[in-house]
Amino acid sequence: MKGSLIILSFFVVGAVAAYFGVLPDIVLENDFSIYILYGLMFLVGINIGYDKKTLSTLKNNKFKIVLVPLATLVGTLGGCAIVSIFLPQWSPFECMAVGSGFGYYSLSSIFITQYKGAELGTIALVSNIIRELFTLLAAPLLVTYFGKLAPISAGGATTMDTTLPIITKYSGQEWVIVAIFHGITLDLTVPFLVTFFCYL
């Protein structure tokens, strides 16, 4: 949670600094976000490739483990499509592009800003941060009322890192591999799904 608040603080400081014009022209006139995106993708690849124990464990699990990220994907995109009915200013595809971030706010917001503009990119950033914060704060309630898989689905792509400790605490150690696989799978879908829905 501390990490999410730090990220959010940087976003607020950046927005305020740009609004009041206290940043140098080189920052305002050039788009450095794409280079940051390349760095993020490189680091995600390192994390996935380095954890060989997790990858080998996943190979030994039954096919049903795939159903967890699939259910999260279908549920998230279906929910976004339904919500778009009440947001006439945004198309269903734009709403699904925002939902396709699955909590991976840094990556998805950069993509959406590139393709759809800063307004929708900011909405993507905030909504995905809220998804992560909700998982961190509501995990015990989710387990109590909806079962041990609920925090994993709520966490989206964050279940392989930031929300994993809270999932381990409330869902149990036996769900760690499912959470990691879930996070890795959704992590990999983010750039493809966000780009796909932005183009529609």
Secondary structure as the mmCIF struct_conf table of DSSP 4:
data_model
#
loop_
_struct_conf.conf_type_id
_struct_conf.id
_struct_conf.beg_label_comp_id
_struct_conf.beg_label_asym_id
_struct_conf.beg_label_seq_id
_struct_conf.end_label_comp_id
_struct_conf.end_label_asym_id
_struct_conf.end_label_seq_id
HELX_RH_AL_P HELX_RH_AL_P1 LYS A 2 TYR A 19
TURN_TY1_P TURN_TY1_P1 PHE A 20 GLY A 21
BEND BEND1 LEU A 23 LEU A 23
HELX_RH_AL_P HELX_RH_AL_P2 ASP A 25 GLU A 29
BEND BEND2 ASN A 30 ASN A 30
HELX_RH_AL_P HELX_RH_AL_P3 SER A 33 TYR A 50
HELX_RH_AL_P HELX_RH_AL_P4 LYS A 52 ASN A 60
BEND BEND3 ASN A 61 ASN A 61
HELX_RH_3T_P HELX_RH_3T_P1 PHE A 63 VAL A 66
HELX_RH_AL_P HELX_RH_AL_P5 LEU A 67 VAL A 83
HELX_RH_3T_P HELX_RH_3T_P2 SER A 84 PHE A 86
TURN_TY1_P TURN_TY1_P2 PRO A 88 GLN A 89
BEND BEND4 TRP A 90 TRP A 90
HELX_RH_AL_P HELX_RH_AL_P6 PRO A 92 GLY A 99
TURN_TY1_P TURN_TY1_P3 SER A 100 GLY A 103
HELX_RH_AL_P HELX_RH_AL_P7 TYR A 105 LYS A 116
HELX_RH_AL_P HELX_RH_AL_P8 ALA A 118 PHE A 146
TURN_TY1_P TURN_TY1_P4 LYS A 148 LEU A 149
HELX_RH_AL_P HELX_RH_AL_P9 ALA A 150 GLY A 155
HELX_RH_3T_P HELX_RH_3T_P3 GLY A 156 MET A 160
TURN_TY1_P TURN_TY1_P5 ASP A 161 THR A 163
HELX_RH_AL_P HELX_RH_AL_P10 LEU A 164 SER A 171
HELX_RH_3T_P HELX_RH_3T_P4 GLN A 173 TRP A 175
HELX_RH_AL_P HELX_RH_AL_P11 VAL A 176 TYR A 199
#
